[in-house]
């Protein structure tokens, strides 16, 4: 089994990638005409959808890579690049088009329920989160490790649920400036994680880099 710090790192990485605080203003904008009961329903559906998407990705990711003929090392490098692009957008406090485009956000404004699209996917459970889960799931072959990975996914989704349920008071308290500061901090952490993921993938692809 991996050292316990590996799972705290994964938990932190996944939480930073999902970035529930980034979703707060978008969630409030998309549900501004909803009643409190409807907002709670959106939060429940969105959180459950994120959990299901990440669990399915974790359990089927290796088969998908084999089907596409892609090695895990190559996937690490590609996933690291995606994470780095996301981190740069967060550091600039700009909308991340890797998560969701402006057209997708506008299209969702007329939809009765926005819980699945665009909130759950691609805003929260986007390519960065999915690639991170797949990579972590296949770090070792120990039987207990997949269970701990899935436990981390559930814990992150629990934090996501809490933040979205408290979206209105959080948005009012922190304001746009406060949310931007948190996003920039998360972006800095994510940039470091992205570099580490890419470095591990490059060492697997080119063993000479490992010394």
ABEGO torsion letter per residue (X at the ends): XBBAAAAAAAAAAAAAAAGAAAAAAAAAAAAAABBAAAAAAAAAAAAAAAAAAAAAAAAAAAAAAAAAGBBAAAAAAAAAAAAAAAAAAAAAGBBBAAABBAAAAAAAAABABAAAOAAAOAAABBAAAAAAAAAAAAABABAAAAAAAAAAAAAAAAAAAAAAAAAAAAAAAAEAAAAAAAAAAAAAAAAAAAAAAAAAAAAAABAAAAX
